[in-house]
């Protein structure tokens, strides 16, 4: 018998396990569209989180609302956006565009697949084509209010967790536009706190992508006159080898230059949304750069020789973007490839013909890349032969059984990971308590080498660095990484922090995109164990330790004795205890990059040969 679905609803099937295994019509549940969003928020915003990660849900909610305001600017309506967030997390976004048609205010924020984004006469290059964005904000907010101002009138609606509780309309002296006010639901985001650093980064990207737009937030005005060229200039911070090549038309904008760094790094966008995982537009961009340089030079340079050292920014506008998920990290449109590649090729070739100095410096960099690659081929061959003689497998690696692939990436919450530990003692605790299906362990034999300033061939001459590169499978491409998360697990002492810094230097110096794409993490393990006869509390800071002591010791007649143990190293934590800290409640700190230009400065200061400067800094900042 056919089951007919009502409009704008989702159907979920629950097979109830009972003594009689009853499965009949009563077990079929029908949810409204907004109920479905609350039931399965991960399908719409990726992750919930508490605000400690830039991809946490509260930033996705903010992004969805600002996206709509930016779409108005793109369509030539309104050059200003006001953003306000108070201490409770209540967020207000006001644009000065055309305003939602007053008779459709409620539908546009509460009924999935409803909106003007489907009409290309009204929105030509919009991100929100799925008709879900603002509805998800509404459904996942404890309080959501939308007000539209049009031609002296207004219409407003107030929702509570997606349910309409009040609507109003009348006359108004406000300028045209839309105001959205929402408070993320603390049932779903219990301890959320906005990190202004992440918001600042997002707002700057908006104005870089939309030259002329002004965003007002926290008494700061975000504005860019030169678009992506300004973004590239900020990221390079004078580390570029030649004047950036820049191009812009109605649907394509890009800028790039070479630096002396290894690898290539890009900031790519589609209709204003940052595509952290790239996609077909980024592949076409790379292809166009290669073809343009080869056409100008009359040579056939290899892709790797051209790309090594590039820092680039790319933004395209297309009418029907196809993303791999609602969070829009990767573009899937294949029909745009030839258009982008040919346009980039012509622009690059033309710029090189016009500017002989830029052309000379660019080709010099490519020729140097080519020379380094050929030298590496010899060293690489010797290293591989040596590795085969030592062992078929990587000796320091205790691998896991599951690995993601390009065709079958890991589902959220089921990512695999590799722990990089110092010595056999720490590795032993993790190996004994890990999940062998998804958790691997790579144990260092001692302190790794400080690779700052070292050439790439050092990787093939240093056995430990080579083994680590092989274990991660990143020799040929970062895209071949065998693990979703690379976790640095070191002791909470001076030596442990030094090893952590040495590993971070290794990744940032040779494999910077691993950090940029969010693969590198720091494992947080408890520093203290506080316990009495009845209860044990593990503490990750002095503050948590003091709170635990107050709780377990009690007061007055109820005062009890509490024992405090400080863990110096991971090896001091028994495998049975350690299992708690790498399981479902694992605490990880994601390593992020604020700006490419800061990497060289930070590494040079902390890991370079400026010992007197570092010593003076430490003395001045000792507590």
C-alpha positions in Angstrom: 0.0 0.0 0.0 1.5 3.4 -1.0 2.2 6.0 1.7 1.5 9.5 0.6 3.7 12.3 2.1 2.2 15.6 3.0 4.0 18.7 1.5 7.1 20.0 3.4 7.3 17.0 5.7 9.9 14.3 6.3 9.1 10.7 7.3 11.2 8.7 9.7 10.9 5.0 10.3 11.6 3.6 13.7 11.8 -0.2 14.2 11.0 -0.7 17.8 12.7 -3.6 19.6 10.1 -5.0 21.9 9.4 -8.4 23.2 7.0 -9.0 20.3 9.1 -7.0 17.7 5.9 -5.2 16.8 6.2 -3.1 13.7 2.9 -1.6 12.4 1.3 1.7 11.3 1.6 3.1 14.9 5.4 3.1 14.6 5.5 5.5 11.6 6.4 9.0 12.7 5.8 12.1 10.5 7.8 15.3 11.4 7.3 18.8 10.0 10.2 20.3 8.2 11.4 22.4 11.2 10.9 19.4 13.5 13.1 17.4 11.2 15.8 20.1 11.4 15.7 20.0 15.3 15.8 16.2 15.2 18.7 15.9 12.8 20.6 19.3 13.0 23.8 17.7 11.7 22.2 17.3 8.2 21.8 21.1 8.0 24.6 22.8 10.0 27.2 20.0 10.2 27.9 20.1 13.9 26.6 21.6 17.1 29.6 22.5 19.2 30.2 25.2 21.9 31.8 27.9 19.8 35.4 26.7 20.3 35.7 25.7 16.6 35.1 27.9 13.6 32.8 25.3 12.0 30.6 25.0 15.1 26.9 25.5 14.5 26.4 28.9 16.0 28.7 30.4 13.4 26.8 28.5 10.6 23.6 30.1 11.9 25.2 33.5 11.9 26.6 32.9 8.4 23.2 31.8 7.0 21.6 35.1 8.1 24.5 37.3 6.9 24.5 35.4 3.6 21.0 36.7 2.9 22.0 40.2 3.7 25.0 40.0 1.4 22.8 38.6 -1.4 21.0 41.9 -1.3 24.2 43.8 -1.8 25.2 41.5 -4.7 21.9 42.4 -6.3 22.7 46.1 -5.9 20.3 46.7 -3.0 21.9 48.0 0.2 25.6 48.7 0.9 25.6 48.3 4.7 25.0 45.5 7.1 24.8 45.9 10.9 25.7 42.9 13.1 25.2 43.0 16.9 25.8 40.2 19.5 25.1 40.8 23.2 26.5 39.0 26.2 23.7 36.4 26.2 24.4 35.4 22.6 21.4 37.2 21.2 22.3 38.1 17.6 20.8 40.8 15.4 21.6 41.2 11.7 20.1 44.2 9.8 20.5 44.8 6.1 19.3 47.7 4.0 18.2 45.8 0.9 14.8 45.3 -0.6 13.2 43.6 2.4 11.2 40.3 2.3 7.8 40.8 0.6 5.5 41.6 3.6 2.9 38.9 2.8 5.6 36.1 2.7 7.6 36.9 5.8 6.4 33.9 7.8 6.7 31.4 4.9 10.3 32.6 4.0 11.7 31.7 7.4 9.6 28.7 8.3 8.7 26.6 5.3 11.4 24.7 3.6 11.9 25.1 -0.2 10.2 28.5 0.0 12.0 31.7 -1.1 13.0 34.0 -3.9 16.4 32.4 -4.3 14.8 30.0 -6.8 13.9 33.0 -9.1 17.0 34.0 -11.1 15.4 37.3 -12.0 15.5 38.3 -8.3 18.7 36.5 -7.1 21.1 35.7 -9.8 24.1 34.5 -7.8 22.8 33.3 -4.4 24.3 30.6 -2.1 21.0 29.7 -0.4 19.5 27.8 -3.3 18.5 24.9 -1.0 15.8 27.1 0.6 16.9 25.8 4.0 19.3 28.3 5.6 17.1 30.8 7.5 14.6 28.0 8.3 17.4 26.1 10.1 18.3 29.2 12.1 14.7 29.5 13.1 14.3 25.9 14.0 17.5 25.8 16.1 16.9 29.1 17.9 15.3 29.5 21.3 14.0 32.8 20.0 13.8 34.0 16.4 12.3 37.3 15.2 12.2 38.6 11.6 11.1 42.0 10.6 10.8 43.3 7.0 10.6 46.9 6.1 9.2 47.9 2.7 8.1 51.3 1.5 6.9 52.7 4.8 5.4 49.5 6.1 6.6 46.5 8.1 5.7 42.9 8.9 7.2 41.0 11.8 7.0 37.4 13.1 8.3 35.9 16.4 9.1 32.2 16.7 10.0 30.0 19.6 12.1 26.9 18.6 10.5 27.1 15.1 6.9 27.6 16.3 5.2 30.8 15.4 4.0 32.6 18.5 3.3 36.1 17.3 3.0 38.2 14.1 2.5 41.9 13.6 2.4 44.5 10.8 1.8 48.2 10.3 3.5 51.4 9.3 7.1 52.2 9.8 9.6 55.0 9.2 12.5 52.6 8.9 14.6 52.3 5.8 13.9 49.3 3.5 15.5 46.0 4.5 15.3 43.0 6.8 16.2 42.6 10.5 16.7 39.1 11.9 17.2 38.5 15.6 17.9 35.0 17.0 19.2 33.3 20.2 20.7 29.9 19.6 18.8 27.3 21.6 20.7 26.3 24.7 19.0 22.9 24.7 21.1 22.2 21.6 24.1 24.5 22.3 24.2 24.3 26.1 27.5 26.1 26.8 28.0 28.1 23.6 30.1 31.2 23.6 30.9 33.3 20.4 34.6 33.6 19.7 35.0 37.1 18.3 38.2 36.0 16.5 36.2 33.6 14.3 33.5 36.2 13.6 36.1 38.8 12.7 37.7 36.4 10.2 34.3 35.7 8.6 33.3 39.4 8.3 36.6 40.3 6.7 36.0 37.5 4.1 32.6 39.0 3.3 34.0 42.4 2.5 37.0 41.0 0.6 34.5 39.1 -1.6 32.2 42.1 -2.0 34.4 45.2 -2.6 32.4 48.3 -1.5 30.3 46.5 1.1 30.5 47.9 4.7 29.7 45.7 7.7 29.5 47.3 11.2 30.3 45.0 14.1 31.5 45.9 17.6 32.4 49.4 16.7 34.5 48.1 13.8 33.8 48.9 10.2 34.8 46.1 7.8 35.4 47.4 4.3 37.6 46.5 1.3 38.2 48.6 -1.8 40.2 46.1 -3.8 38.4 42.8 -3.0 40.5 39.6 -3.3 43.6 41.6 -4.0 43.3 43.0 -0.5 42.8 39.5 1.0 45.9 38.2 -0.9 48.0 41.2 0.2 47.1 40.6 3.8 47.9 36.9 3.7 51.2 37.4 1.9 52.4 40.3 4.1 55.2 41.1 1.6 56.4 37.5 1.3 55.4 37.4 -2.4 58.2 37.1 -5.0 56.5 39.3 -7.6 53.5 41.7 -7.9 50.3 39.6 -7.7 48.5 38.7 -10.9 45.0 40.0 -10.5 41.8 39.6 -12.6 38.2 40.4 -12.2 35.0 40.4 -14.2 31.3 39.9 -13.4 31.5 36.2 -12.5 35.2 35.5 -11.9 37.8 37.1 -9.6 41.2 35.8 -8.7 44.7 36.9 -7.5 47.9 34.9 -6.9 51.6 35.1 -6.4 54.5 32.8 -5.5 56.4 32.7 -2.2 59.4 30.6 -1.1 57.2 28.3 0.9 56.6 24.6 0.1 53.2 23.5 -1.3 50.4 25.7 -2.5 47.6 27.4 -0.6 44.3 28.8 -1.8 41.2 30.6 -0.5 38.4 29.7 -2.8 34.8 30.9 -2.7 31.5 30.3 -4.5 28.8 33.0 -4.4 30.4 34.4 -1.3 30.8 31.1 0.6 34.3 29.8 1.6 34.8 26.4 0.1 37.5 25.0 2.4 37.8 21.8 0.5 37.9 23.4 -2.9 36.1 21.6 -5.7 35.9 21.8 -9.5 36.3 25.6 -9.5 39.7 25.3 -7.7 40.9 22.5 -9.9 40.0 24.5 -13.0 41.8 27.5 -11.5 45.0 25.5 -11.1 44.7 24.1 -14.6 44.3 27.6 -16.0 47.4 28.9 -14.3 49.5 26.0 -15.7 48.1 26.5 -19.2 48.6 30.3 -19.1 52.2 30.0 -18.0 53.0 27.3 -20.5 51.3 29.2 -23.3 53.4 32.3 -22.5 56.7 30.5 -22.0 56.3 28.1 -24.9 57.4 25.3 -22.6 55.7 22.3 -20.9 56.3 22.9 -17.2 54.9 20.2 -14.9 51.9 21.0 -12.7 53.9 20.5 -9.4 56.7 22.9 -10.5 54.2 25.6 -11.3 52.1 25.2 -8.2 54.8 24.9 -5.5 54.8 28.1 -3.5 51.6 29.6 -4.9 49.2 31.5 -2.6 46.0 32.3 -4.4 42.5 33.6 -3.9 39.6 32.7 -6.1 35.9 33.7 -6.2 33.3 32.7 -8.8 29.6 33.4 -9.1 27.3 30.8 -10.7 23.5 30.4 -10.8 23.1 26.8 -9.8 25.9 25.8 -7.4 26.0 22.1 -6.5 27.6 21.5 -3.1 28.4 18.2 -1.4 26.5 19.2 1.7 24.4 21.9 3.2 27.5 23.3 4.8 28.9 24.0 1.3 32.6 23.1 1.8 33.2 21.7 -1.7 31.8 22.5 -5.1 30.7 19.7 -7.4 29.6 21.5 -10.7 31.5 19.9 -13.6 30.2 22.2 -16.4 32.1 25.2 -15.2 35.6 23.7 -15.5 36.4 24.6 -19.1 35.0 28.2 -18.7 37.2 28.9 -15.7 40.3 27.2 -17.0 40.2 29.1 -20.3 39.5 32.4 -18.7 42.3 32.0 -16.2 44.7 30.9 -18.9 44.0 33.9 -21.1 44.2 36.3 -18.1 47.5 34.9 -16.8 49.1 34.7 -20.3 48.0 38.3 -21.0 49.4 39.6 -17.7 52.8 38.0 -18.3 53.1 39.5 -21.8 52.3 42.9 -20.3 54.6 42.7 -17.3 58.1 41.4 -18.2 59.4 41.8 -14.7 56.6 39.7 -13.2 57.1 37.1 -15.9 60.8 36.8 -15.3 60.5 36.4 -11.5 57.6 33.8 -11.9 59.6 31.7 -14.4 62.7 31.9 -12.2 60.7 30.5 -9.3 59.3 27.6 -11.5 62.7 26.7 -12.8 64.0 26.6 -9.2 61.1 24.4 -8.3 61.9 22.1 -11.2 65.6 21.8 -10.1 64.6 21.0 -6.5 62.1 18.3 -7.7 64.8 16.6 -9.8 67.2 16.6 -7.0 64.5 15.1 -4.7 63.8 12.3 -7.1 67.3 10.8 -6.5 67.0 11.2 -2.7 63.5 9.8 -2.7 64.5 6.7 -4.6 67.3 6.0 -2.2 65.0 6.6 0.8 62.4 4.2 -0.5 65.0 1.5 -1.2 66.4 1.9 2.3 62.9 1.8 3.9 62.1 -1.5 2.1 65.2 -3.1 3.5 64.3 -2.1 7.1 60.8 -3.5 7.1 57.7 -3.9 5.0 55.7 -2.0 7.5 56.5 1.3 9.3 58.0 0.1 12.6 56.7 3.0 14.8 53.1 2.7 13.5 50.3 0.7 15.2 47.7 1.2 12.5 43.9 1.1 12.7 41.7 -1.0 10.4 39.4 1.7 8.9 40.7 4.4 6.6 38.6 6.9 4.6 38.9 7.3 0.9 38.0 10.0 -1.7 35.0 7.9 -2.7 33.9 7.1 0.8 34.8 9.9 3.3 34.1 9.4 7.0 30.8 10.3 8.4 30.8 13.0 11.1 31.4 11.4 14.5 33.1 8.3 12.8 36.4 9.8 11.8 39.6 7.8 12.2 42.7 9.3 13.8 46.3 8.8 14.5 48.0 9.8 17.8 51.6 10.9 17.6 53.2 10.2 20.9 56.6 10.6 22.5 58.2 7.3 23.4 57.0 3.8 24.1 55.5 4.5 27.5 52.8 6.9 26.3 52.3 4.8 23.2 51.7 1.8 25.3 48.8 3.4 27.3 47.1 4.5 24.1 47.6 1.2 22.2 46.1 -0.7 25.2 43.0 1.5 25.5 42.4 2.6 21.9 39.7 1.6 19.5 41.7 -0.5 16.9 39.1 0.1 14.3 39.5 3.9 14.1 42.5 4.8 16.3 46.2 4.4 15.2 49.3 5.3 17.1 52.7 6.6 15.8 55.4 6.6 18.5 58.4 8.9 18.2 61.7 7.5 19.3 62.9 10.8 20.8 62.7 14.5 20.1 62.2 15.1 16.3 64.5 17.4 14.4 63.9 21.1 14.2 63.2 21.4 10.4 62.8 25.2 10.3 64.8 26.5 7.3 65.7 23.0 6.1 65.3 21.9 2.5 62.7 19.3 1.6 65.3 16.6 0.9 65.9 16.5 4.7 62.6 14.5 4.9 64.2 11.7 3.0 67.5 11.7 4.9 65.9 11.7 8.4 64.5 8.2 9.1 61.9 9.4 11.7 60.5 12.3 9.6 60.4 10.0 6.5 58.5 7.3 8.5 55.9 9.9 9.8 55.4 11.2 6.2 54.9 7.6 5.0 52.5 6.8 7.8 50.3 9.7 7.0 50.7 9.0 3.2 51.2 12.7 2.3 54.4 12.4 0.3 52.7 12.9 -3.1 49.6 14.9 -2.0 47.8 16.1 1.1 44.6 14.7 -0.5 46.0 11.2 0.1 46.0 11.6 3.9 45.1 8.3 5.5 43.5 9.8 8.7 40.8 12.4 9.3 42.6 13.7 12.4 46.3 13.9 13.2 46.6 14.2 17.0 49.7 15.3 18.8 49.7 13.6 22.2 52.6 14.8 24.4 53.3 15.1 28.1 52.3 18.2 30.0 55.8 19.2 30.8 58.6 21.3 29.2 59.9 18.4 27.1 56.4 17.6 26.0 55.7 21.1 24.9 59.0 21.3 23.1 58.2 18.1 21.1 54.8 19.6 20.3 56.4 22.7 18.9 58.9 20.7 16.9 56.0 18.7 15.3 54.0 21.8 14.6 57.1 23.2 12.9 57.3 20.1 10.8 53.7 20.3 9.6 53.7 24.1 9.1 57.1 24.1 7.2 56.5 21.2 4.9 52.7 20.4 4.9 51.0 23.7 5.8 47.6 22.7 4.1 47.2 19.9 6.7 46.9 22.7 9.3 44.9 25.0 7.1 42.3 22.3 6.4 41.9 21.6 10.2 43.5 18.1 10.3 46.0 18.8 13.1 44.8 18.6 16.7 46.3 18.7 20.2 45.1 16.0 22.7 44.1 17.4 26.1 44.7 14.9 28.9 44.0 15.5 32.6 46.8 17.1 34.6 45.3 16.1 38.0 43.3 13.3 39.5 41.3 14.3 42.6 39.5 11.5 44.5 38.1 10.4 47.8 36.6 7.0 48.7 33.4 7.7 46.8 34.3 9.7 43.7 37.1 10.4 41.3 37.4 13.6 39.2 39.9 14.2 36.5 41.0 17.9 36.1 42.5 19.6 33.0 43.5 22.9 34.8 44.3 24.4 38.2 40.8 25.9 38.2 39.2 22.5 37.7 41.4 21.0 40.4 40.4 23.6 43.0 36.7 23.1 42.1 37.1 19.3 42.5 38.8 19.7 45.9 36.0 21.9 47.1 33.4 19.4 46.0 35.1 16.2 47.3 36.4 17.6 50.6 33.1 19.1 51.6 32.6 21.5 54.5 32.0 21.5 58.2 31.1 18.1 59.7 30.9 16.6 56.2 34.5 17.4 55.4 36.4 14.4 53.9 39.9 13.7 52.9 40.7 14.1 49.2 43.8 12.8 47.5 45.4 14.8 44.6 47.7 13.2 42.0 49.5 15.2 39.3 50.1 13.4 36.0 53.5 14.5 34.6 53.4 12.2 31.6 50.9 10.2 29.6 52.7 7.0 30.6 51.7 7.6 34.2 48.0 7.2 33.4 47.0 3.6 33.4 45.5 2.1 30.2 42.1 1.6 32.0 42.0 5.3 32.9 43.4 6.5 29.6 40.5 4.9 27.7 38.2 7.5 29.2 40.2 10.4 27.6 40.4 9.1 24.0 36.8 7.8 23.8 33.5 9.6 23.3 34.5 12.4 25.6 37.9 13.0 24.0 39.1 16.6 24.3 40.9 18.0 21.3 42.1 21.5 20.4 42.1 22.1 16.7 45.2 23.9 15.4 44.2 26.8 13.1 46.0 29.4 11.1 44.8 33.1 11.4 47.0 34.2 8.5 49.6 32.6 6.2 51.8 35.6 6.7 52.0 35.0 10.4 53.5 31.5 10.0 57.0 32.5 9.0 57.2 35.2 11.7 55.9 32.9 14.5 58.1 29.9 13.5 61.2 32.2 13.1 60.7 33.7 16.6 60.0 30.4 18.5 62.0 27.9 16.5 64.7 30.0 14.8 68.2 30.9 15.8 67.3 34.2 17.7 68.2 32.8 21.1 68.9 36.2 22.8 65.5 37.6 21.7 63.6 34.5 22.9 65.5 34.5 26.2 64.6 38.2 26.8 60.9 37.5 25.9 60.7 34.6 28.3 62.3 36.7 31.1 59.8 39.5 30.5 56.8 37.2 30.5 57.6 34.8 33.4 54.9 34.7 36.0 
